[in-house]
Amino acid sequence: MTYTVLIPARLASTRLPNKPLVDIAGLPMVVRVAQRVKAGLDASIRVVVAADDASIVAACESHQIECLLTRVDHPSGSDRLAEACSLLGLSDDAVVVNVQGDEPLIDTGLVSAVADLLQAHPHATMGTAAHAIHDVADFKNPNVVKVVTDASGLALYFSRAPIAWWRDRFANGIDTLPDPAPLRHVGIYSYRVGFLKTFPTLPQAPIEVVEALEQLRAMWHGHRIAVHVSPTAPGPGVDTPEDLERVRRLIQDKGSMAV
């Protein structure tokens, strides 16, 4: 399946200043993400960074990574991706995959799997991923987003709350996990370009505001999201200085292109 990988990169970050450009084993993080994606996919797949600052563009171009300069005032990553689609002249029926620029250990197999969802589910406008939760603390943690799906693998709901709720077992507290295992959402998305261009124009949904989960806007307005269930959890992302040091150690231990 032919698709384009877009990597949004925003320079400002309250928890980790200049996050796309922080050094990981001699490379700016966003460059390392793009190189890893390119190395793991077919050469026909276009990989483009969508940046909000000229310093990111310069860093990418110095390492032969295609990069677009987008507006600095986008309220969300989805808006930045929509602008990138327009700048690239992508048709409405094209597919793009959004890989976060702070995932230097991204599994490229996950990228392909999420892209393929939109071919397998022609009525879905978005695809994403999840994996089984095996820890009660993760199930209870509101920072761990959960998803439940229907029999065909389409999302029914995303929540920060523990779902599905085991009525007959959780009355006195959550001390075990439901069977089958609940699913943790992984923040990688595929989109049909036509939908992505219209998504920023959709009014916010009440459930989106309450849960602070943007994907619920799509579901509120009747769009379907297909979910690929991965057998393993993805590598750690980088949100804080502590995350950065952990990823640096992992890459140093396993080599500059850690798996």
KEKOLZA-297925 format. One record per atom (N, C-alpha, C): x, y, z; atom name; residue number from 1. Coordinates in pm, whole numbers. Example, Ala and Ser with C-alpha at 12.3 -4.5 7.8 and 13.67 -1.06 7.14 Angstrom:
! KEKOLZA-297925
NODE       xx       yy       zz   atom    nr
NODE     1319     -569      780      N     1
NODE     1230     -450      780     CA     1
NODE     1320     -330      780      C     1
NODE     1285     -225      708      N     2
NODE     1367     -106      714     CA     2
NODE     1290        3      787      C     2
END
This chain:
! KEKOLZA-297925
NODE       xx       yy       zz   atom    nr
NODE       85     -119        0      N     1
NODE        0        0        0     CA     1
NODE       88      124        0      C     1
NODE       58      221      -86      N     2
NODE      135      345      -93     CA     2
NODE       76      447        3      C     2
NODE      160      512       77      N     3
NODE      117      615      171     CA     3
NODE      236      708      199      C     3
NODE      210      816      270      N     4
NODE      313      912      308     CA     4
NODE      320      918      459      C     4
NODE      441      916      513      N     5
NODE      460      932      657     CA     5
NODE      489     1079      687      C     5
NODE      411     1138      775      N     6
NODE      431     1276      818     CA     6
NODE      472     1277      966      C     6
NODE      576     1353      996      N     7
NODE      629     1362     1132     CA     7
NODE      619     1508     1176      C     7
NODE      516     1545     1253      N     8
NODE      507     1684     1299     CA     8
NODE      613     1712     1405      C     8
NODE      673     1831     1396      N     9
NODE      778     1868     1491     CA     9
NODE      759     2013     1533      C     9
NODE      731     2031     1660      N    10
NODE      710     2165     1717     CA    10
NODE      823     2196     1812      C    10
NODE      887     2313     1793      N    11
NODE     1007     2345     1871     CA    11
NODE      976     2368     2018      C    11
NODE      865     2436     2047      N    12
NODE      833     2469     2185     CA    12
NODE      785     2346     2261      C    12
NODE      837     2329     2382      N    13
NODE      792     2222     2470     CA    13
NODE      819     2265     2613      C    13
NODE      717     2263     2696      N    14
NODE      733     2310     2834     CA    14
NODE      818     2214     2916      C    14
NODE      808     2084     2889      N    15
NODE      879     1987     2971     CA    15
NODE     1019     1956     2919      C    15
NODE     1042     1981     2789      N    16
NODE     1173     1951     2731     CA    16
NODE     1200     2054     2621      C    16
NODE     1268     2165     2654      N    17
NODE     1291     2272     2556     CA    17
NODE     1361     2222     2430      C    17
NODE     1319     2277     2314      N    18
NODE     1377     2242     2184     CA    18
NODE     1377     2091     2160      C    18
NODE     1269     2027     2198      N    19
NODE     1264     1881     2198     CA    19
NODE     1302     1816     2065      C    19
NODE     1256     1864     1949      N    20
NODE     1292     1794     1825     CA    20
NODE     1443     1791     1796      C    20
NODE     1517     1885     1857      N    21
NODE     1659     1899     1825     CA    21
NODE     1751     1843     1933      C    21
NODE     1696     1787     2040      N    22
NODE     1783     1731     2144     CA    22
NODE     1867     1618     2086      C    22
NODE     1988     1608     2132      N    23
NODE     2082     1510     2077     CA    23
NODE     2058     1371     2134      C    23
NODE     2049     1274     2044      N    24
NODE     2044     1133     2084     CA    24
NODE     2148     1060     2001      C    24
NODE     2256     1022     2066      N    25
NODE     2365      948     1999     CA    25
NODE     2413     1020     1874      C    25
NODE     2429     1152     1884      N    26
NODE     2489     1227     1775     CA    26
NODE     2394     1280     1670      C    26
NODE     2263     1258     1687      N    27
NODE     2164     1306     1590     CA    27
NODE     2052     1380     1661      C    27
NODE     1997     1487     1599      N    28
NODE     1876     1547     1654     CA    28
NODE     1763     1444     1658      C    28
NODE     1683     1447     1762      N    29
NODE     1583     1342     1780     CA    29
NODE     1492     1326     1659      C    29
NODE     1442     1437     1602      N    30
NODE     1349     1425     1490     CA    30
NODE     1418     1362     1369      C    30
NODE     1547     1387     1351      N    31
NODE     1623     1325     1242     CA    31
NODE     1634     1175     1267      C    31
NODE     1660     1139     1391      N    32
NODE     1672      997     1425     CA    32
NODE     1540      924     1400      C    32
NODE     1428      987     1436      N    33
NODE     1297      927     1410     CA    33
NODE     1278      905     1260      C    33
NODE     1303     1011     1181      N    34
NODE     1283     1002     1036     CA    34
NODE     1374      898      973      C    34
NODE     1500      893     1015      N    35
NODE     1593      795      959     CA    35
NODE     1548      653      993      C    35
NODE     1500      633     1114      N    36
NODE     1456      500     1154     CA    36
NODE     1336      455     1071      C    36
NODE     1240      548     1050      N    37
NODE     1123      515      971     CA    37
NODE     1164      482      827      C    37
NODE     1247      566      768      N    38
NODE     1290      543      630     CA    38
NODE     1363      411      615      C    38
NODE     1447      377      712      N    39
NODE     1525      254      704     CA    39
NODE     1439      129      714      C    39
NODE     1323      142      783      N    40
NODE     1240       25      806     CA    40
NODE     1127        6      707      C    40
NODE     1109      102      614      N    41
NODE      999       93      519     CA    41
NODE     1052       82      377      C    41
NODE      963       44      286      N    42
NODE      999       36      145     CA    42
NODE     1046      173       96      C    42
NODE     1141      175        4      N    43
NODE     1198      300      -45     CA    43
NODE     1095      388     -115      C    43
NODE      982      330     -156      N    44
NODE      879      409     -224     CA    44
NODE      797      494     -128      C    44
NODE      808      469        3      N    45
NODE      730      543      102     CA    45
NODE      800      676      131      C    45
NODE      728      784      111      N    46
NODE      782      917      134     CA    46
NODE      770      952      282      C    46
NODE      880     1002      339      N    47
NODE      883     1041      480     CA    47
NODE      915     1189      488      C    47
NODE      826     1268      549      N    48
NODE      839     1413      550     CA    48
NODE      818     1465      692      C    48
NODE      908     1551      738      N    49
NODE      891     1620      866     CA    49
NODE      815     1749      840      C    49
NODE      714     1778      922      N    50
NODE      638     1902      915     CA    50
NODE      675     1986     1036      C    50
NODE      761     2086     1016      N    51
NODE      821     2162     1125     CA    51
NODE      756     2299     1140      C    51
NODE      776     2358     1259      N    52
NODE      724     2493     1281     CA    52
NODE      836     2595     1297      C    52
NODE      961     2554     1272      N    53
NODE     1073     2645     1292     CA    53
NODE     1183     2613     1192      C    53
NODE     1250     2719     1144      N    54
NODE     1354     2702     1043     CA    54
NODE     1472     2620     1094      C    54
NODE     1496     2621     1224      N    55
NODE     1608     2543     1279     CA    55
NODE     1584     2393     1262      C    55
NODE     1458     2350     1269      N    56
NODE     1426     2208     1247     CA    56
NODE     1445     2174     1101      C    56
NODE     1401     2263     1013      N    57
NODE     1419     2241      869     CA    57
NODE     1567     2226      837      C    57
NODE     1650     2315      892      N    58
NODE     1794     2311      865     CA    58
NODE     1855     2180      915      C    58
NODE     1814     2136     1033      N    59
NODE     1868     2011     1088     CA    59
NODE     1831     1893     1001      C    59
NODE     1706     1890      954      N    60
NODE     1662     1780      869     CA    60
NODE     1735     1782      735      C    60
NODE     1742     1897      673      N    61
NODE     1804     1905      541     CA    61
NODE     1952     1871      546      C    61
NODE     2018     1900      659      N    62
NODE     2160     1866      670     CA    62
NODE     2183     1716      678      C    62
NODE     2076     1641      705      N    63
NODE     2084     1494      711     CA    63
NODE     2000     1429      601      C    63
NODE     1970     1505      495      N    64
NODE     1895     1455      378     CA    64
NODE     1757     1401      415      C    64
NODE     1691     1469      509      N    65
NODE     1554     1436      546     CA    65
NODE     1462     1545      489      C    65
NODE     1360     1505      412      N    66
NODE     1268     1602      356     CA    66
NODE     1189     1669      468      C    66
NODE     1177     1802      461      N    67
NODE     1111     1877      568     CA    67
NODE     1036     1996      511      C    67
NODE      916     2021      564      N    68
NODE      834     2136      527     CA    68
NODE      828     2233      643      C    68
NODE      829     2363      613      N    69
NODE      808     2464      716     CA    69
NODE      660     2500      717      C    69
NODE      593     2471      828      N    70
NODE      450     2500      842     CA    70
NODE      431     2616      939      C    70
NODE      309     2661      948      N    71
NODE      279     2775     1035     CA    71
NODE      311     2745     1181      C    71
NODE      345     2849     1254      N    72
NODE      382     2831     1394     CA    72
NODE      261     2832     1487      C    72
NODE      146     2880     1438      N    73
NODE       31     2903     1525     CA    73
NODE      -74     2793     1522      C    73
NODE      -38     2674     1473      N    74
NODE     -136     2565     1470     CA    74
NODE     -172     2523     1613      C    74
NODE     -301     2509     1644      N    75
NODE     -340     2469     1779     CA    75
NODE     -316     2321     1810      C    75
NODE     -300     2239     1707      N    76
NODE     -280     2095     1731     CA    76
NODE     -195     2035     1620      C    76
NODE     -148     1915     1647      N    77
NODE      -72     1842     1546     CA    77
NODE     -155     1810     1423      C    77
NODE     -284     1788     1442      N    78
NODE     -372     1757     1328     CA    78
NODE     -377     1873     1230      C    78
NODE     -383     1996     1283      N    79
NODE     -383     2113     1196     CA    79
NODE     -252     2123     1117      C    79
NODE     -142     2092     1182      N    80
NODE      -12     2096     1113     CA    80
NODE       -6     1990     1002      C    80
NODE      -59     1873     1030      N    81
NODE      -61     1767      929     CA    81
NODE     -149     1806      811      C    81
NODE     -262     1870      839      N    82
NODE     -351     1912      731     CA    82
NODE     -282     2013      640      C    82
NODE     -208     2107      699      N    83
NODE     -134     2203      617     CA    83
NODE      -27     2131      534      C    83
NODE       41     2035      595      N    84
NODE      145     1960      523     CA    84
NODE       86     1887      403      C    84
NODE      -32     1829      420      N    85
NODE      -98     1760      308     CA    85
NODE     -124     1856      193      C    85
NODE     -168     1978      226      N    86
NODE     -193     2078      122     CA    86
NODE      -64     2120       54      C    86
NODE       41     2142      133      N    87
NODE      170     2183       76     CA    87
NODE      227     2075      -15      C    87
NODE      201     1949       19      N    88
NODE      252     1839      -62     CA    88
NODE      162     1808     -181      C    88
NODE       44     1870     -187      N    89
NODE      -48     1845     -297     CA    89
NODE     -106     1705     -297      C    89
NODE     -125     1646     -178      N    90
NODE     -178     1510     -170     CA    90
NODE     -327     1509     -202      C    90
NODE     -372     1409     -275      N    91
NODE     -513     1397     -312     CA    91
NODE     -594     1354     -191      C    91
NODE     -725     1380     -197      N    92
NODE     -811     1349      -84     CA    92
NODE     -819     1200      -53      C    92
NODE     -796     1114     -153      N    93
NODE     -803      970     -129     CA    93
NODE     -668      910      -89      C    93
NODE     -566      993      -79      N    94
NODE     -435      944      -34     CA    94
NODE     -439      914      115      C    94
NODE     -341      836      161      N    95
NODE     -330      799      302     CA    95
NODE     -199      853      358      C    95
NODE     -207      910      478      N    96
NODE      -86      952      549     CA    96
NODE      -84      885      686      C    96
NODE       37      862      735      N    97
NODE       55      808      870     CA    97
NODE      128      913      953      C    97
NODE       73      944     1067      N    98
NODE      132     1041     1159     CA    98
NODE      220      967     1258      C    98
NODE      351      986     1245      N    99
NODE      447      932     1342     CA    99
NODE      495     1049     1427      C    99
NODE      489     1035     1557      N   100
NODE      531     1144     1645     CA   100
NODE      682     1162     1639      C   100
NODE      725     1290     1644      N   101
NODE      867     1320     1635     CA   101
NODE      945     1292     1761      C   101
NODE      878     1241     1865      N   102
NODE      948     1207     1990     CA   102
NODE      946     1057     2015      C   102
NODE      944      978     1906      N   103
NODE      943      832     1916     CA   103
NODE     1065      774     1846      C   103
NODE     1185      794     1901      N   104
NODE     1306      747     1833     CA   104
NODE     1322      596     1829      C   104
NODE     1238      524     1904      N   105
NODE     1242      378     1902     CA   105
NODE     1118      320     1835      C   105
NODE     1054      398     1748      N   106
NODE      931      355     1682     CA   106
NODE      951      223     1607      C   106
NODE      855      135     1619      N   107
NODE      855        8     1546     CA   107
NODE      798       35     1407      C   107
NODE      880       24     1305      N   108
NODE      833       55     1170     CA   108
NODE      729      -44     1120      C   108
NODE      726     -163     1178      N   109
NODE      619     -257     1145     CA   109
NODE      483     -203     1187      C   109
NODE      481     -125     1294      N   110
NODE      359      -64     1342     CA   110
NODE      311       43     1243      C   110
NODE      404      115     1182      N   111
NODE      370      216     1083     CA   111
NODE      296      150      966      C   111
NODE      352       44      914      N   112
NODE      289      -27      801     CA   112
NODE      153      -84      840      C   112
NODE      145     -140      959      N   113
NODE       20     -203     1003     CA   113
NODE      -92     -101     1015      C   113
NODE      -61       17     1067      N   114
NODE     -161      121     1083     CA   114
NODE     -205      175      947      C   114
NODE     -111      188      853      N   115
NODE     -147      230      718     CA   115
NODE     -239      129      651      C   115
NODE     -209        2      667      N   116
NODE     -288     -104      603     CA   116
NODE     -431     -112      655      C   116
NODE     -455      -59      775      N   117
NODE     -590      -63      831     CA   117
NODE     -692        4      739      C   117
NODE     -652      112      673      N   118
NODE     -748      187      592     CA   118
NODE     -780      116      462      C   118
NODE     -695       22      422      N   119
NODE     -727      -62      307     CA   119
NODE     -820     -175      351      C   119
NODE     -796     -229      471      N   120
NODE     -878     -338      522     CA   120
NODE    -1016     -290      569      C   120
NODE    -1025     -162      606      N   121
NODE    -1151     -105      655     CA   121
NODE    -1186       16      570      C   121
NODE    -1245       -4      454      N   122
NODE    -1270      107      361     CA   122
NODE    -1364      213      415      C   122
NODE    -1443      182      517      N   123
NODE    -1536      281      572     CA   123
NODE    -1474      360      688      C   123
NODE    -1355      322      731      N   124
NODE    -1287      396      838     CA   124
NODE    -1211      514      778      C   124
NODE    -1209      624      849      N   125
NODE    -1133      741      803     CA   125
NODE    -1002      757      878      C   125
NODE     -987      683      987      N   126
NODE     -864      687     1066     CA   126
NODE     -826      545     1107      C   126
NODE     -696      526     1131      N   127
NODE     -646      402     1189     CA   127
NODE     -553      435     1304      C   127
NODE     -541      346     1399      N   128
NODE     -450      366     1511     CA   128
NODE     -409      230     1565      C   128
NODE     -343      228     1681      N   129
NODE     -291      102     1734     CA   129
NODE     -315       92     1883      C   129
NODE     -302      -29     1934      N   130
NODE     -318      -56     2076     CA   130
NODE     -242     -184     2110      C   130
NODE     -222     -207     2238      N   131
NODE     -165     -334     2283     CA   131
NODE     -225     -370     2418      C   131
NODE     -215     -495     2455      N   132
NODE     -277     -543     2578     CA   132
NODE     -209     -482     2701      C   132
NODE     -290     -451     2801      N   133
NODE     -240     -403     2930     CA   133
NODE     -226     -524     3022      C   133
NODE     -111     -535     3087      N   134
NODE      -86     -648     3176     CA   134
NODE      -60     -604     3320      C   134
NODE      -73     -474     3346      N   135
NODE      -42     -420     3479     CA   135
NODE     -164     -343     3531      C   135
NODE     -208     -377     3650      N   136
NODE     -325     -312     3709     CA   136
NODE     -301     -162     3725      C   136
NODE     -178     -123     3761      N   137
NODE     -149       19     3779     CA   137
NODE     -168       96     3649      C   137
NODE     -127       37     3536      N   138
NODE     -147      102     3406     CA   138
NODE     -297      114     3374      C   138
NODE     -371       12     3408      N   139
NODE     -515       12     3381     CA   139
NODE     -585      125     3458      C   139
NODE     -537      153     3579      N   140
NODE     -598      256     3663     CA   140
NODE     -543      396     3634      C   140
NODE     -430      405     3567      N   141
NODE     -361      532     3545     CA   141
NODE     -435      616     3439      C   141
NODE     -482      737     3473      N   142
NODE     -553      819     3374     CA   142
NODE     -463      870     3262      C   142
NODE     -332      864     3280      N   143
NODE     -241      904     3173     CA   143
NODE     -221      794     3069      C   143
NODE     -271      675     3100      N   144
NODE     -270      563     3006     CA   144
NODE     -408      557     2941      C   144
NODE     -414      591     2814      N   145
NODE     -543      595     2744     CA   145
NODE     -584      453     2702      C   145
NODE     -707      419     2732      N   146
NODE     -760      287     2697     CA   146
NODE     -856      297     2579      C   146
NODE     -871      185     2508      N   147
NODE     -965      179     2395     CA   147
NODE    -1035       45     2399      C   147
NODE    -1164       45     2361      N   148
NODE    -1237      -79     2340     CA   148
NODE    -1284      -81     2195      C   148
NODE    -1287     -201     2137      N   149
NODE    -1321     -216     1996     CA   149
NODE    -1441     -309     1979      C   149
NODE    -1497     -306     1858      N   150
NODE    -1602     -402     1826     CA   150
NODE    -1540     -528     1766      C   150
NODE    -1624     -620     1721      N   151
NODE    -1575     -749     1671     CA   151
NODE    -1489     -736     1547      C   151
NODE    -1506     -628     1470      N   152
NODE    -1429     -611     1347     CA   152
NODE    -1303     -526     1367      C   152
NODE    -1277     -484     1492      N   153
NODE    -1157     -407     1519     CA   153
NODE    -1173     -257     1504      C   153
NODE    -1298     -209     1504      N   154
NODE    -1324      -66     1499     CA   154
NODE    -1345      -14     1641      C   154
NODE    -1291      103     1670      N   155
NODE    -1299      158     1805     CA   155
NODE    -1442      191     1843      C   155
NODE    -1479      153     1965      N   156
NODE    -1608      192     2022     CA   156
NODE    -1593      314     2111      C   156
NODE    -1480      323     2182      N   157
NODE    -1458      439     2269     CA   157
NODE    -1313      440     2317      C   157
NODE    -1263      560     2340      N   158
NODE    -1133      582     2403     CA   158
NODE    -1158      653     2536      C   158
NODE    -1083      619     2639      N   159
NODE    -1104      682     2768     CA   159
NODE     -978      677     2854      C   159
NODE     -969      774     2944      N   160
NODE     -866      770     3046     CA   160
NODE     -908      684     3165      C   160
NODE    -1036      650     3169      N   161
NODE    -1089      565     3276     CA   161
NODE    -1063      418     3245      C   161
NODE    -1069      331     3346      N   162
NODE    -1053      188     3323     CA   162
NODE    -1173      131     3246      C   162
NODE    -1151       92     3121      N   163
NODE    -1257       31     3040     CA   163
NODE    -1199      -93     2973      C   163
NODE    -1275     -201     2957      N   164
NODE    -1412     -219     3000     CA   164
NODE    -1420     -238     3153      C   164
NODE    -1531     -187     3211      N   165
NODE    -1551     -195     3355     CA   165
NODE    -1613     -330     3392      C   165
NODE    -1542     -403     3477      N   166
NODE    -1586     -537     3518     CA   166
NODE    -1686     -522     3633      C   166
NODE    -1813     -518     3599      N   167
NODE    -1916     -486     3697     CA   167
NODE    -1914     -576     3820      C   167
NODE    -1897     -707     3797      N   168
NODE    -1908     -803     3906     CA   168
NODE    -1780     -819     3986      C   168
NODE    -1672     -750     3945      N   169
NODE    -1545     -769     4015     CA   169
NODE    -1487     -639     4070      C   169
NODE    -1528     -525     4012      N   170
NODE    -1465     -399     4051     CA   170
NODE    -1543     -320     4155      C   170
NODE    -1650     -376     4209      N   171
NODE    -1733     -302     4305     CA   171
NODE    -1653     -258     4427      C   171
NODE    -1556     -338     4467      N   172
NODE    -1477     -306     4586     CA   172
NODE    -1334     -262     4551      C   172
NODE    -1315     -221     4425      N   173
NODE    -1182     -175     4385     CA   173
NODE    -1124     -264     4277      C   173
NODE    -1027     -209     4206      N   174
NODE     -964     -280     4095     CA   174
NODE     -837     -347     4146      C   174
NODE     -841     -480     4157      N   175
NODE     -723     -552     4204     CA   175
NODE     -677     -658     4103      C   175
NODE     -746     -666     3991      N   176
NODE     -708     -759     3885     CA   176
NODE     -755     -700     3753      C   176
NODE     -718     -764     3642      N   177
NODE     -755     -713     3510     CA   177
NODE     -867     -797     3449      C   177
NODE     -951     -734     3366      N   178
NODE    -1054     -811     3297     CA   178
NODE     -992     -912     3201      C   178
NODE    -1070    -1009     3161      N   179
NODE    -1030    -1107     3060     CA   179
NODE    -1139    -1110     2952      C   179
NODE    -1106    -1075     2827      N   180
NODE     -972    -1051     2773     CA   180
NODE     -910     -923     2824      C   180
NODE     -777     -914     2806      N   181
NODE     -702     -802     2860     CA   181
NODE     -750     -670     2799      C   181
NODE     -757     -564     2880      N   182
NODE     -789     -432     2826     CA   182
NODE     -677     -384     2735      C   182
NODE     -709     -284     2652      N   183
NODE     -615     -236     2551     CA   183
NODE     -567      -95     2582      C   183
NODE     -438      -76     2572      N   184
NODE     -378       57     2584     CA   184
NODE     -362      118     2445      C   184
NODE     -410      240     2429      N   185
NODE     -398      308     2301     CA   185
NODE     -255      354     2278      C   185
NODE     -209      338     2155      N   186
NODE      -76      384     2112     CA   186
NODE      -97      502     2017      C   186
NODE      -28      613     2042      N   187
NODE      -53      737     1968     CA   187
NODE       10      744     1831      C   187
NODE      -26      654     1745      N   188
NODE       13      660     1604     CA   188
NODE     -116      651     1523      C   188
NODE     -126      732     1416      N   189
NODE     -251      739     1341     CA   189
NODE     -227      733     1191      C   189
NODE     -320      671     1121      N   190
NODE     -329      686      976     CA   190
NODE     -457      763      945      C   190
NODE     -453      839      836      N   191
NODE     -568      921      798     CA   191
NODE     -589      913      647      C   191
NODE     -713      925      605      N   192
NODE     -742      960      467     CA   192
NODE     -728     1112      458      C   192
NODE     -657     1159      357      N   193
NODE     -623     1300      350     CA   193
NODE     -746     1389      346      C   193
NODE     -850     1347      273      N   194
NODE     -972     1428      267     CA   194
NODE    -1031     1452      405      C   194
NODE    -1031     1347      489      N   195
NODE    -1080     1364      626     CA   195
NODE     -988     1454      706      C   195
NODE     -858     1434      693      N   196
NODE     -762     1510      772     CA   196
NODE     -774     1660      743      C   196
NODE     -802     1695      617      N   197
NODE     -816     1837      583     CA   197
NODE     -940     1899      646      C   197
NODE    -1044     1818      666      N   198
NODE    -1168     1873      725     CA   198
NODE    -1170     1860      877      C   198
NODE    -1089     1773      933      N   199
NODE    -1094     1747     1077     CA   199
NODE    -1078     1875     1161      C   199
NODE     -982     1964     1130      N   200
NODE     -968     2084     1213     CA   200
NODE    -1089     2176     1210      C   200
NODE    -1176     2160     1110      N   201
NODE    -1295     2246     1100     CA   201
NODE    -1412     2191     1180      C   201
NODE    -1404     2067     1226      N   202
NODE    -1513     2007     1303     CA   202
NODE    -1520     2071     1442      C   202
NODE    -1639     2102     1490      N   203
NODE    -1651     2156     1627     CA   203
NODE    -1601     2054     1729      C   203
NODE    -1542     2103     1836      N   204
NODE    -1500     2013     1943     CA   204
NODE    -1621     1940     1999      C   204
NODE    -1599     1815     2040      N   205
NODE    -1706     1734     2096     CA   205
NODE    -1704     1744     2248      C   205
NODE    -1820     1739     2313      N   206
NODE    -1822     1742     2460     CA   206
NODE    -1736     1634     2523      C   206
NODE    -1742     1512     2468      N   207
NODE    -1662     1404     2526     CA   207
NODE    -1512     1427     2504      C   207
NODE    -1478     1492     2395      N   208
NODE    -1338     1527     2368     CA   208
NODE    -1287     1623     2475      C   208
NODE    -1368     1723     2508      N   209
NODE    -1329     1822     2608     CA   209
NODE    -1314     1757     2745      C   209
NODE    -1409     1671     2781      N   210
NODE    -1406     1607     2912     CA   210
NODE    -1285     1515     2926      C   210
NODE    -1260     1431     2825      N   211
NODE    -1152     1333     2833     CA   211
NODE    -1017     1392     2791      C   211
NODE    -1019     1508     2722      N   212
NODE     -898     1567     2664     CA   212
NODE     -832     1468     2568      C   212
NODE     -915     1411     2478      N   213
NODE     -870     1316     2377     CA   213
NODE     -926     1359     2242      C   213
NODE     -837     1406     2154      N   214
NODE     -880     1463     2027     CA   214
NODE     -949     1363     1936      C   214
NODE     -912     1234     1944      N   215
NODE     -970     1135     1854     CA   215
NODE    -1120     1117     1879      C   215
NODE    -1166     1155     1998      N   216
NODE    -1309     1144     2026     CA   216
NODE    -1391     1243     1943      C   216
NODE    -1329     1350     1893      N   217
NODE    -1400     1442     1805     CA   217
NODE    -1442     1371     1677      C   217
NODE    -1351     1292     1621      N   218
NODE    -1384     1218     1499     CA   218
NODE    -1501     1123     1524      C   218
NODE    -1498     1050     1634      N   219
NODE    -1604      955     1663     CA   219
NODE    -1736     1026     1692      C   219
NODE    -1731     1138     1759      N   220
NODE    -1852     1215     1790     CA   220
NODE    -1925     1256     1662      C   220
NODE    -1846     1288     1558      N   221
NODE    -1904     1332     1432     CA   221
NODE    -1929     1217     1335      C   221
NODE    -1924     1092     1385      N   222
NODE    -1967      977     1306     CA   222
NODE    -1859      906     1228      C   222
NODE    -1733      943     1247      N   223
NODE    -1623      877     1176     CA   223
NODE    -1577      753     1254      C   223
NODE    -1530      654     1180      N   224
NODE    -1485      529     1241     CA   224
NODE    -1333      522     1242      C   224
NODE    -1281      465     1350      N   225
NODE    -1136      450     1368     CA   225
NODE    -1104      302     1381      C   225
NODE    -1024      250     1289      N   226
NODE     -982      109     1295     CA   226
NODE     -860       97     1386      C   226
NODE     -850      -14     1456      N   227
NODE     -745      -32     1556     CA   227
NODE     -665     -159     1527      C   227
NODE     -534     -144     1512      N   228
NODE     -443     -258     1501     CA   228
NODE     -396     -293     1641      C   228
NODE     -413     -419     1682      N   229
NODE     -367     -463     1814     CA   229
NODE     -230     -527     1797      C   229
NODE     -130     -461     1852      N   230
NODE        8     -510     1844     CA   230
NODE       33     -613     1953      C   230
NODE      112     -717     1924      N   231
NODE      141     -816     2029     CA   231
NODE      235     -764     2137      C   231
NODE      304     -654     2110      N   232
NODE      399     -600     2208     CA   232
NODE      380     -450     2222      C   232
NODE      428     -398     2332      N   233
NODE      424     -253     2355     CA   233
NODE      535     -185     2275      C   233
NODE      512      -61     2229      N   234
NODE      617       11     2156     CA   234
NODE      727       55     2249      C   234
NODE      841       95     2191      N   235
NODE      950      149     2271     CA   235
NODE      909      280     2335      C   235
NODE      981      324     2438      N   236
NODE      944      446     2509     CA   236
NODE      962      571     2425      C   236
NODE      871      666     2441      N   237
NODE      885      796     2377     CA   237
NODE      959      892     2468      C   237
NODE      972     1017     2422      N   238
NODE     1049     1117     2496     CA   238
NODE      960     1239     2522      C   238
NODE      918     1255     2647      N   239
NODE      839     1370     2688     CA   239
NODE      911     1457     2790      C   239
NODE     1001     1399     2867      N   240
NODE     1067     1469     2977     CA   240
NODE     1218     1445     2970      C   240
NODE     1296     1523     3045      N   241
NODE     1441     1496     3052     CA   241
NODE     1473     1355     3099      C   241
NODE     1391     1302     3188      N   242
NODE     1414     1165     3235     CA   242
NODE     1392     1064     3123      C   242
NODE     1288     1085     3043      N   243
NODE     1265      999     2927     CA   243
NODE     1383     1004     2832      C   243
NODE     1434     1124     2809      N   244
NODE     1547     1143     2717     CA   244
NODE     1667     1062     2762      C   244
NODE     1700     1068     2890      N   245
NODE     1815      993     2939     CA   245
NODE     1793      842     2928      C   245
NODE     1671      798     2951      N   246
NODE     1641      655     2940     CA   246
NODE     1661      607     2796      C   246
NODE     1609      684     2698      N   247
NODE     1623      646     2558     CA   247
NODE     1769      653     2515      C   247
NODE     1843      753     2562      N   248
NODE     1986      760     2530     CA   248
NODE     2059      636     2577      C   248
NODE     2026      590     2699      N   249
NODE     2092      470     2752     CA   249
NODE     2056      347     2669      C   249
NODE     1928      336     2631      N   250
NODE     1885      221     2551     CA   250
NODE     1959      216     2417      C   250
NODE     1969      331     2353      N   251
NODE     2035      335     2221     CA   251
NODE     2185      312     2236      C   251
NODE     2242      366     2341      N   252
NODE     2385      342     2363     CA   252
NODE     2414      195     2389      C   252
NODE     2322      130     2464      N   253
NODE     2342      -12     2498     CA   253
NODE     2327     -103     2375      C   253
NODE     2235      -66     2283      N   254
NODE     2202     -155     2173     CA   254
NODE     2255     -107     2038      C   254
NODE     2319        9     2033      N   255
NODE     2367       63     1907     CA   255
NODE     2284      179     1862      C   255
NODE     2331      252     1766      N   256
NODE     2270      379     1728     CA   256
NODE     2134      363     1661      C   256
NODE     2099      242     1616      N   257
NODE     1965      219     1560     CA   257
NODE     1898      107     1640      C   257
NODE     1880      133     1769      N   258
NODE     1828       30     1857     CA   258
NODE     1693      -21     1811      C   258
NODE     1668     -148     1836      N   259
NODE     1541     -210     1800     CA   259
NODE     1457     -227     1927      C   259
END
